[in-house]
């Protein structure tokens, strides 16, 4: 079953509309990148997906159940949210305690807890840091600790807010491997990011937003090669794609491999 936004929107108490009536569906195991300038409504949209915000118009359903009648904690167990700044969600004195917090809170038996913790640690590559205080770790490693603390749950959807910020090439490779494993496990991943190269390299489906609404939703090639969408969402065409267009090689190339394939 999917996450579904049916005419879902959110307005603040003062009447300011952050997101209008959005229709969006995230299926099992999908990878979806939501892009657009600051203020486009991306963060508000994904917060409605996991219950941090409840829509003020329309509805959001997770596996067919509206979020309106459920607590944030209930929804978050199915739709995990990893904040851009890991310090916004890390609180324990060591990494192991951070990851074990939810299983202990939910009173899982020891075998289940150990299995889920081991899986989360392996997926994120943080095994050598289990006895370290998260505050003593580099930002990039803290990001993976925060991700592990979400993955330890049995959520089937994961939202990543600017996941590549602060990552070097090693961290980016680890993130890519993790995303591949999550897809194999049927876990959907939604990201909001300004890193367009990461989007092009990793996400087949792109949702572009502007002014609190969805202006495009489709394959990355369609979104990143539509000048009107790029202009409205304030996204720049990637250099390699712009070069291919300027040289009249292709209007639909978005990656280096795409360009190489069309060179005579």
N, C-alpha and C positions, 0 to 999 in steps of 0.2 A: 504494500500500500504506500502511497506517496504522501509528501507534504503538499497541500493545496492552499493557495491563496485565492479566494473567490471574492473579487471586488473589495479586497482588504485595503484599508487605509488607516492612517493614524493622524490625529490632530491633538496638539497640546492643549492644556486647560485654557490657555489664553486665546484659543481659536486658530493658532498658527498650524497650517496643514503641512506635515512633514512628508507624508505619502498619500497620494490620492487613491483611487480605486484600482488596485493592482490584481491582475489575474496571472497566476504563476503556478507551475507544477514541477516538483522535484521528485523524480522516480527513484526506485531502489538502485543503488550502485552508481548513480549518475555523478559526473563531475560537472559542476556549473560555476562559472566565474561571473560575478556581478561587477560591472565597471561603470565609471562615470565620475564626474568631478565631485569635489567636496560639496555637500549639501544637496546632492542629487536624490537622496533618500535610501541609499544602499544599506547603511547601518540600521536604520529604523525598520527596513524590510526584513532583514535577517533576524533582528530581535523579535519581530512578530512571529517568526518561524519557530523560535524555541521558547516562547512564552515570557520573555523578559518584558515585552510590551504586548498588551492585548489590543486588537484592532478596535478603533472607535467607529468604523463602518465596515460592512462586509464581515467575512469570517476567515479564519485560518483553521485548517484541519490537519491533524497528524495521524496517519493511518485511519482516516475516516472519522476521527473524533475531534470536535471543535475544541480549541484551546481555551475558549472563553469560560468554560465550566471547570477548568482544571487549574491547579496551582502551578506556579513557575517551576517549582521543584519537580513536579510530576512530568511536565513537558520536557524539562531539561534532561531527564534520564533517557529520553528517546532522541532528543536533538541536542547534542553537545555543542557548546559555544566556547571557542578559545579566543580570548581577547588579544588585541594587538600588543598591549603591554602585559607581559606575564606577571608583573608585580601586582596587577589588579586582581589576580586570583590566587596567588601563592601565599600561604600563611604558615605552613608547618615548619618545624625546626630542622627537618632533614627531608631529603627527597623521598625516601621510603615512606615516611609518615604521610607525606603529601599524597602519594599515589594510593596509599591504603585507607585514606580517610573515608571515602565514599563506601567501599566494601564494609568497613567496620561500622559505619553509621547505619547501613542497611542490614547489618548483622548476618552477612553471608557466612556460610561455614568456611572453615580454614582452607579446605581443599579448593573450593571455588575461588576464594579470595586470592590464594597463591597463584592459581592458574591465570586469572585475569591480570594480576599485577605483573607476572612474568611476561605475558603477551604484550602488555603496554610498554614495558621496559625494552623488550626486544624490538618492537616496532619503531621506537624512538631512539634507540641506541644510547641510552643513558645509564647502562648497567654499572659503569665505573663510578657513578656519582651518588649512589643510593644513600650513603651515610653522610653526605655533604649538605650543609645548609644551603638552600637555593639562593640565598642572598650572596653567597660567596662564589657563585658560578657566573660565567659570562652571560650576557643577555641571550645569545643564540642558544646556549644550553638550557637556560631558564625557559625559553620558548618550548623546547621539547619536553621539559618537565611538566609544563602547563598542559601540553597536548596529551601526555601520558595520563595525567590526572583525569582527563576527559575520556580517553580511550578505555580506561579500566572499567568504565560502566558498560552496559549492554546497549548503548545507543546505536541506532542504525543510520543516523545522519550526523555529520560533523560540520560545523561552521568554523572557518578559519578567517580571522580578521588580520589582513596584511601579514601573512605567514612568512614572507621572505625578507621582511624588514630586519636588518641586522645580521642576516645569514651570509657566510662566505660560501665559496664553491663547495666545500665539504658539507656544510649544513644544508645547502640546496640539494646536493645529491642524496643526503639522508631523507630530506623531505620528499623528494621524488620517489624514492624507494618505498617510503611509508604510504604514499598515496596509491602506488601500484598495488600494495598489499591490501589496502582497504577496499579497493575496487574488486580484487579477487574475492574478498569476504562479503561482497554485496553491500558495503557501507557507502552511502552517498556522501559526497563532499561538496560543500558550497564555500566559495571564497569571495571575499570582497578585497580588492587590491588595486593599487596603482601601478603594479609591476606588469606591464603589458607583455614583456618577453616571457615571463613566467606563465602568463595566461596562454599565449600562443603555443608555447612548448608543451603545455600540460593539460589544457582544457579544450575539449572539442565543442562544447556549447557555451555561448557567451550571452549574457543578458546585459544590455546597455540601459542605463537610467539617466534621466535628466528631469529637473523640476518636479521631483516627487512621483514620476511615472516611468513605466517601461516603454522605451522607444524602439527597441529591437530585441529579438530573442531568437537565436538560431545558431547555425554552425559558425565557428570563428571566422572562416573565410568570408562569409556573407557579411558579418558585422564589421570586421576590420577593413573591408574593401568598399564600404558604403560611405562615401564622403559626407553625405547629409547626416548620417548617424554619428560619424566621428566629430563633425562640427558641433552638433547639438549636445553631445556628451563631453565635449572638450577633450577628446582623445586624439593623440597624434598617431598617424600611420607609422609603423615601425620602419626604420631606415632601409632595411633590405627590401621591404614591400614598396616603399616609395621609389627606390632605385629601379626596381622592376617596372614600375608604372612609367617613370620618367624615360626609361629606355624602350618603352613600348614592347616589353617582353611579355608582361602579364598584368591584368587588372585584378587578379584574384590570388596572386602569390602572397603568402604571409610569413613564410619561414625561408631560411636559406636553402633548405632542400627543395622547396617549391621553385625557387628562382633557378637553382642549378638544373632542375628538370626541364625548364623551358628555354634554356640557353641553346641556340642553334648549334 
